[in-house]
């Protein structure tokens, strides 16, 4: 996607090497929770099950379980076709 290409270009320019899997994960986690905290402050947990996120590498769709707490139920399926990975929507 365009967002991924832009992220890679900016990452390379700033750090002078390729972003790792953890670079993408860290960005998505920081962006999602930073946005939630900015928007809802200390009450962000009241909204975490209502606001979904489609990121560069991770998607978030939380449910709340009384025993286990908050669980991300999002799943990203990839299809390998013609020597490329595509996201299955």
C-alpha distances in whole Angstrom, upper triangle without the diagonal:
4,5,5,6,9,10,11,13,14,15,17,19,20,21,21,20,17,15,17,16,18,16,13,16,18,16,15,19,20,18,19,22,23,22,24,27,26,26,29,31,33,33,29,30,31,28,26,26,25,22,19,16,12,11,8,11,14,15,18,21,24,28,31,33,37,37,34,33,29,27,23,23,19,18,15,15,14,15,16,16,17,17,13,12,10,10,13,13
4,5,5,6,9,10,11,12,14,15,17,18,20,20,19,17,16,18,17,19,17,14,17,19,16,15,19,20,17,19,22,22,21,24,26,25,26,29,30,33,33,29,31,32,28,27,28,26,23,20,17,14,12,10,13,16,17,20,23,26,29,33,35,39,40,36,34,31,29,25,25,22,21,18,19,18,19,20,20,20,20,16,15,14,14,17,17
4,6,5,6,9,10,11,12,14,15,16,18,19,18,16,14,16,15,17,14,11,14,15,12,12,16,16,13,15,19,18,17,20,23,22,22,25,27,29,29,26,27,29,25,23,25,24,20,18,14,11,9,7,11,13,14,17,20,23,27,30,33,36,37,33,31,28,26,22,23,20,19,17,19,18,20,21,22,22,21,18,16,15,14,17,17
4,5,5,6,9,10,10,12,14,15,16,17,15,12,11,12,12,14,11,9,12,14,11,11,15,16,14,16,19,19,19,22,24,24,24,27,28,30,30,27,28,30,27,24,26,25,22,19,15,12,9,6,9,12,14,17,20,23,27,30,32,36,36,33,31,27,25,22,23,19,18,15,17,16,18,18,19,20,19,15,14,13,13,16,17
4,5,5,6,9,10,11,12,14,15,15,14,12,11,14,14,16,13,12,15,16,14,15,18,19,17,19,22,22,22,25,27,26,27,30,31,33,34,30,32,33,30,28,29,29,25,22,19,16,13,10,12,16,18,21,24,27,31,34,36,39,40,36,35,31,29,26,26,23,22,19,20,18,19,19,20,20,18,15,15,15,15,19,19
4,5,5,6,8,10,11,12,14,15,14,13,12,15,15,17,13,12,15,16,13,14,18,17,15,18,21,20,20,23,25,24,25,28,29,31,32,29,30,32,29,27,29,28,24,22,18,16,13,10,14,16,18,21,24,27,31,34,36,39,40,37,35,31,30,26,27,24,24,21,22,21,23,23,24,24,22,19,18,18,18,21,21
4,6,5,6,9,10,11,12,13,12,10,9,12,12,13,10,9,12,12,9,11,14,14,13,16,18,18,18,21,22,22,23,26,27,29,30,26,28,30,27,25,27,27,23,21,17,15,11,9,11,14,16,19,22,25,29,31,34,37,37,34,32,28,27,24,25,22,22,19,21,20,22,23,24,24,23,19,18,18,18,21,21
4,6,5,6,9,10,10,11,9,7,7,10,11,13,10,9,13,14,12,14,17,17,16,19,21,21,21,24,26,25,27,30,30,32,33,29,31,33,30,28,30,30,26,24,20,17,14,10,12,16,18,21,25,27,31,34,36,39,39,35,34,30,29,25,27,24,23,20,22,20,22,22,23,23,21,18,17,18,18,22,23
4,5,5,6,9,10,10,10,9,9,13,15,16,13,13,16,16,14,16,20,19,18,21,23,22,23,26,27,27,28,31,32,34,35,32,33,36,33,31,32,32,28,26,22,20,17,14,16,19,22,24,28,30,34,37,39,42,42,39,37,34,32,29,30,27,26,23,25,23,25,24,25,25,23,20,20,20,21,25,25
4,5,5,6,9,10,10,10,10,13,15,16,12,12,16,15,12,15,18,17,16,19,21,20,20,24,25,24,26,29,29,31,32,29,31,34,31,29,31,31,27,25,21,20,16,14,16,19,21,24,27,29,33,35,38,41,41,37,35,32,31,28,30,27,27,24,26,25,27,27,28,28,26,23,22,23,23,26,27
4,5,5,6,7,8,7,6,10,12,12,9,10,13,12,11,14,16,15,15,18,20,19,20,24,24,24,26,29,29,31,32,29,30,33,31,28,31,31,27,25,21,20,16,13,15,18,20,23,26,28,32,34,37,39,39,35,34,31,30,27,29,26,26,23,25,24,26,26,27,28,25,22,22,22,22,26,27
4,6,5,5,5,6,7,11,14,15,11,13,16,16,14,17,20,19,19,22,24,23,24,27,28,28,30,32,32,34,36,33,34,37,34,32,34,34,31,28,25,23,19,16,17,20,23,26,30,32,35,38,40,42,42,39,37,34,33,30,31,29,28,25,27,25,27,26,28,27,24,22,22,23,24,28,29
4,6,6,8,10,11,14,17,18,14,15,19,18,16,19,22,20,20,23,25,23,25,28,28,27,30,33,32,35,36,33,35,38,35,33,36,35,32,30,26,24,21,18,20,23,26,28,32,34,37,39,42,44,44,41,39,36,35,32,34,31,31,28,30,28,30,30,31,30,28,25,25,26,27,30,31
4,6,8,10,10,14,17,16,13,15,18,16,14,18,20,18,18,22,23,21,23,26,26,25,28,31,30,32,34,31,33,36,33,31,34,34,31,29,25,24,21,18,20,22,25,27,31,32,36,38,40,42,42,39,37,34,33,31,33,30,30,28,30,29,31,31,32,32,30,27,27,27,28,31,32
4,6,8,9,12,15,14,11,14,17,15,14,18,19,18,19,22,23,22,24,27,27,27,29,32,31,33,35,32,33,36,34,32,35,35,32,30,26,25,21,18,19,22,25,27,31,32,36,37,40,42,41,38,36,34,33,30,32,30,30,28,30,28,30,30,32,32,29,26,26,27,27,31,32
4,7,9,12,16,16,13,16,19,18,17,21,22,21,22,25,27,25,27,30,31,30,33,35,35,36,38,35,37,40,37,35,37,38,34,32,29,27,23,20,21,24,27,29,33,35,38,40,42,45,44,41,39,36,35,33,35,32,31,29,30,29,30,29,31,30,27,25,25,27,28,32,33
4,7,9,13,13,11,14,17,16,16,19,21,21,21,24,26,25,27,30,30,30,33,35,35,36,38,34,36,39,36,34,36,36,33,31,27,25,21,18,18,21,25,27,31,33,36,38,40,43,42,38,37,35,33,30,32,30,29,26,27,25,27,26,28,27,24,22,22,24,25,29,30
4,6,10,11,9,11,14,14,14,17,19,19,20,22,24,24,26,28,29,29,31,34,33,35,36,33,34,37,34,31,33,34,31,28,24,22,18,15,15,18,22,25,28,30,34,36,38,40,40,36,35,32,30,28,29,26,25,23,24,22,24,22,24,24,21,19,19,21,21,25,27
4,7,8,5,7,10,11,11,13,15,15,16,19,21,21,22,25,26,26,28,30,30,31,33,29,30,33,31,28,30,30,27,25,21,19,15,12,12,15,18,21,25,27,30,32,34,37,36,32,31,28,27,24,26,23,22,20,21,20,22,22,24,24,21,19,18,19,20,23,25
4,5,5,7,9,10,11,13,14,15,17,19,20,21,23,25,26,27,29,30,30,31,32,29,29,32,30,27,29,30,27,24,21,19,15,12,11,14,17,20,23,25,28,30,32,35,34,30,29,27,25,22,24,21,20,18,20,18,21,20,23,24,20,18,17,19,19,22,24
4,5,5,6,9,10,11,12,14,16,17,18,20,21,23,24,26,27,29,29,29,30,27,27,30,27,24,25,27,24,21,18,16,13,10,8,10,14,17,20,22,25,27,28,31,30,27,26,23,21,19,20,18,16,15,16,15,18,18,21,22,20,17,15,16,16,19,21
4,5,5,6,8,10,10,12,14,15,16,17,19,21,22,23,25,26,26,26,28,24,24,28,26,22,24,26,23,21,18,16,13,11,9,11,14,16,20,21,24,26,27,30,29,25,24,22,20,18,20,18,17,16,19,18,21,22,25,26,23,21,18,20,19,22,23
4,6,5,6,9,10,10,12,14,16,16,18,20,21,22,24,25,25,26,27,24,25,28,26,23,25,26,23,21,17,16,12,10,9,11,15,17,20,22,25,27,29,32,31,27,26,23,22,19,22,19,19,18,20,19,22,23,25,26,24,21,19,20,19,22,23
4,5,5,6,9,10,10,12,14,15,16,18,20,21,22,24,24,25,26,23,23,26,24,21,22,23,20,17,14,12,9,6,6,8,11,14,18,19,23,25,27,30,30,26,25,22,20,17,19,16,16,14,17,16,20,20,23,24,22,19,16,17,16,19,20
4,5,5,6,8,10,11,12,14,15,17,18,20,21,22,22,23,24,20,21,23,21,18,20,21,18,16,13,12,9,8,6,6,10,11,15,16,20,22,24,27,26,22,21,18,17,14,16,14,14,13,16,17,20,21,24,26,24,21,18,18,16,19,20
4,6,5,6,8,10,11,11,14,15,16,17,19,21,20,21,22,19,20,23,21,18,20,22,19,17,14,14,11,10,9,10,12,13,17,18,21,23,25,27,27,23,21,19,18,16,18,17,17,17,20,20,24,25,28,29,27,24,21,22,20,23,23
4,6,5,6,8,10,10,12,14,15,16,18,20,20,21,22,19,20,23,20,18,20,21,17,16,12,12,9,8,9,9,12,13,17,18,22,24,26,29,29,25,23,20,19,17,19,17,18,17,20,20,24,25,27,29,27,23,21,21,19,22,22
4,6,5,6,8,10,10,12,14,15,16,18,18,20,20,17,18,20,18,15,17,17,14,12,9,9,6,7,7,6,8,9,13,15,18,20,23,26,26,23,21,17,16,13,16,13,15,14,17,18,22,23,26,28,26,23,20,19,17,19,19
4,6,5,6,8,10,11,12,14,15,16,16,17,18,14,15,18,16,13,15,17,14,12,10,11,9,10,10,8,9,9,12,13,17,18,21,23,23,20,18,15,14,12,15,13,15,15,19,20,24,26,29,31,29,25,22,22,19,21,21
4,6,5,6,8,10,10,12,14,15,15,16,17,14,15,18,17,14,17,18,15,14,12,13,11,12,12,11,12,12,15,16,19,20,23,25,26,22,20,17,17,15,18,17,19,19,22,23,27,29,31,33,31,28,25,24,22,24,24
4,6,5,6,8,10,10,12,14,14,16,17,14,16,18,15,14,16,17,13,12,10,11,9,10,12,11,11,11,14,16,19,21,24,26,27,24,21,18,18,16,18,17,19,18,22,23,26,28,30,32,31,27,24,23,21,23,22
4,6,5,6,9,10,11,12,13,15,15,11,13,15,12,10,13,13,10,9,7,9,8,11,12,10,9,8,11,12,16,17,20,23,24,21,18,15,15,13,15,14,16,17,20,22,25,28,30,32,31,27,24,23,20,22,20
4,5,5,6,8,10,10,10,11,12,9,10,13,11,9,13,13,11,11,10,13,12,14,15,12,12,10,12,12,15,16,19,21,22,19,16,13,14,13,16,16,18,19,23,25,28,31,33,36,34,31,27,26,23,25,24
4,5,5,6,8,10,10,12,13,10,13,15,13,12,16,16,13,14,12,15,13,15,16,15,15,13,16,16,19,20,23,25,26,23,20,17,18,17,20,19,22,22,26,27,31,33,35,37,36,32,29,28,25,27,26
4,5,5,6,8,9,12,12,9,12,14,12,11,14,14,11,12,10,13,13,15,17,15,14,13,15,15,18,20,23,25,27,24,21,18,19,17,19,18,21,21,25,27,30,32,35,37,35,32,29,27,24,26,24
4,5,5,6,7,9,9,6,9,10,8,8,11,11,9,11,10,14,14,17,18,16,14,12,13,13,15,16,20,21,23,21,18,15,16,15,18,17,21,22,25,27,31,33,36,38,37,33,30,28,25,27,25
4,5,5,4,7,8,6,9,11,10,10,14,14,12,14,14,17,17,20,21,18,17,15,16,16,18,18,21,22,24,22,18,16,18,17,21,20,24,25,28,30,34,36,39,41,40,36,33,32,29,30,28
4,6,6,9,10,9,12,14,12,13,16,16,14,16,15,18,18,20,22,20,19,17,18,18,21,21,25,26,28,26,22,20,21,20,23,23,26,26,30,32,35,37,40,42,40,37,34,32,29,31,29
4,6,10,9,8,11,12,10,11,14,13,11,14,14,17,18,21,22,20,19,17,17,17,19,20,24,25,27,25,22,19,21,20,22,22,25,26,29,31,35,37,39,42,41,37,34,32,29,30,28
4,6,6,5,9,9,8,10,13,12,11,14,15,19,20,23,24,21,20,17,17,16,18,18,21,22,25,23,19,17,19,19,22,22,25,27,30,33,36,39,41,44,43,39,36,34,31,31,29
4,5,6,9,10,10,12,15,15,14,17,18,21,21,24,25,22,21,18,19,18,19,19,22,22,25,23,19,18,20,20,23,24,27,28,32,34,38,40,43,45,44,40,37,36,33,34,32
4,6,8,9,11,12,15,16,15,18,19,23,23,26,26,23,22,19,19,17,18,17,20,20,22,21,17,16,19,20,23,24,27,29,33,35,39,41,44,47,45,42,38,37,34,35,33
4,5,6,7,9,12,13,13,16,18,22,22,26,26,23,21,18,17,15,16,15,18,18,20,19,16,14,18,18,21,22,26,28,31,34,38,41,43,46,45,41,38,36,33,33,31
4,5,5,6,10,10,10,13,14,18,19,22,22,19,17,14,14,12,14,13,17,17,20,18,14,12,15,15,18,19,22,24,28,30,34,37,39,42,41,37,34,32,29,30,28
4,5,5,8,10,10,13,15,18,19,23,22,19,17,13,13,10,11,10,13,14,16,15,11,9,12,13,16,17,21,23,27,30,33,36,39,42,41,37,34,32,29,29,27
4,6,7,8,10,13,16,19,21,25,25,21,19,15,14,11,11,10,14,14,17,16,13,11,14,15,17,19,22,25,28,31,35,38,40,43,43,39,36,34,30,30,28
4,6,5,6,10,12,16,18,21,22,19,16,12,11,10,11,11,15,16,19,18,14,12,14,14,15,16,20,22,26,28,32,35,37,40,40,36,33,30,27,27,24
4,5,6,8,10,14,15,19,19,15,13,9,8,6,8,9,13,15,17,15,12,9,10,10,12,13,17,19,23,25,29,32,35,37,37,33,30,28,24,24,22
4,6,8,11,14,16,20,20,16,13,9,7,5,5,7,11,13,16,14,11,8,9,9,10,12,15,18,21,25,28,31,34,37,36,33,29,27,23,23,21
4,7,10,13,16,20,20,17,14,10,8,8,9,11,14,17,20,18,15,12,13,12,13,13,17,19,22,25,28,32,34,37,37,33,29,27,23,23,20
4,7,10,13,17,17,14,11,8,7,8,11,13,17,19,22,20,17,13,13,12,13,12,16,17,20,23,26,30,32,34,34,30,27,25,21,21,18
4,7,10,14,14,11,8,6,5,8,11,14,17,20,22,20,17,13,12,10,10,9,12,13,17,19,23,26,28,31,30,27,23,21,17,17,15
4,6,10,11,8,5,5,7,10,13,16,19,23,24,21,19,15,14,11,12,9,12,12,16,18,21,24,26,28,28,24,21,19,15,16,14
4,7,8,7,5,7,9,12,16,19,22,25,26,23,21,18,16,12,13,9,11,10,13,15,18,20,22,25,24,20,17,15,12,13,11
4,6,5,5,8,11,14,18,21,24,27,28,24,22,19,17,13,14,11,12,11,14,15,18,20,22,24,23,19,16,15,12,14,13
4,6,8,11,15,17,21,24,26,30,30,27,25,21,20,16,17,13,13,11,14,13,16,18,20,22,20,17,14,13,11,14,14
4,7,10,14,16,20,22,25,28,28,24,23,20,17,14,15,12,11,9,11,11,15,16,19,21,19,16,13,12,10,13,14
4,7,10,12,16,19,21,24,24,21,19,16,14,10,11,8,9,8,11,12,16,18,21,23,22,19,15,14,12,14,14
4,7,10,13,16,19,22,23,20,18,14,12,8,9,6,7,7,11,13,17,19,22,25,24,20,17,15,12,13,12
4,6,10,13,16,19,20,17,15,11,9,6,7,6,9,10,14,16,20,23,26,28,27,24,20,19,15,16,15
4,7,10,13,17,18,15,13,10,8,5,6,5,9,11,15,18,21,24,27,30,30,26,22,21,17,17,15
4,7,10,13,14,12,10,6,5,4,6,8,11,14,17,21,24,27,30,33,33,29,26,24,20,20,18
4,7,10,12,10,8,6,5,7,7,10,13,17,19,23,26,29,32,36,35,32,28,26,23,22,20
4,7,9,8,6,5,6,9,10,13,17,20,23,26,30,33,36,39,38,35,31,30,26,26,24
4,5,5,5,6,7,11,11,15,18,21,24,28,31,34,37,40,39,37,33,32,28,27,26
4,6,6,8,11,14,15,19,22,25,28,31,34,37,41,44,43,40,37,35,32,31,30
4,6,9,11,14,16,19,22,25,28,31,34,37,40,44,42,40,36,35,32,31,31
4,7,8,11,13,16,19,22,25,28,31,34,37,40,39,37,33,32,29,29,28
4,7,10,12,16,18,22,25,28,31,34,37,40,39,36,33,32,28,28,27
4,7,9,12,15,18,22,25,28,31,34,37,36,33,30,28,25,25,24
4,6,9,12,15,18,21,25,28,31,34,33,30,26,25,22,22,21
4,6,9,12,15,18,22,24,28,31,30,27,23,22,18,18,18
4,6,10,13,16,20,23,26,29,28,25,22,20,17,16,15
4,7,10,13,17,20,23,26,25,22,18,17,13,13,12
4,6,10,13,16,19,23,22,19,15,14,11,10,10
4,7,10,13,16,19,19,15,12,10,7,7,8
4,7,10,13,16,16,13,10,8,6,5,8
4,7,10,13,12,10,6,5,5,6,9
4,6,10,10,8,5,5,6,6,10
4,7,7,6,5,6,9,10,14
4,5,5,6,7,11,11,15
4,6,8,10,13,15,18
4,7,10,13,15,19
4,6,10,12,16
4,7,9,13
4,6,9
4,6
4
